[in-house]
Amino acid sequence: MCGISGIYSFDSQKVIDISLLKAMNALIEHRGPDDEGFCLIEKNSHKILPFSGDGSKEDI
């Protein structure tokens, strides 16, 4: 099974706290601790910046 957590901000100047995202992922780790990854999506350009573990596929 998998789990998804995320943070969305309407404020483009707001700095996202990565430790909060890591804490959210830790709470759902029991759903499948095989791998963990992060993905940042820029709102205006829709550019995807993946930060994945060794077992993750490169394309999202």
Secondary structure, 3 states (H helix, E strand, C coil): CCCCCCCCCCCCCCCCCHHHHHHHHHHCHHHCCCCCEEEEECCCCCCEEEEECCCCCCCC
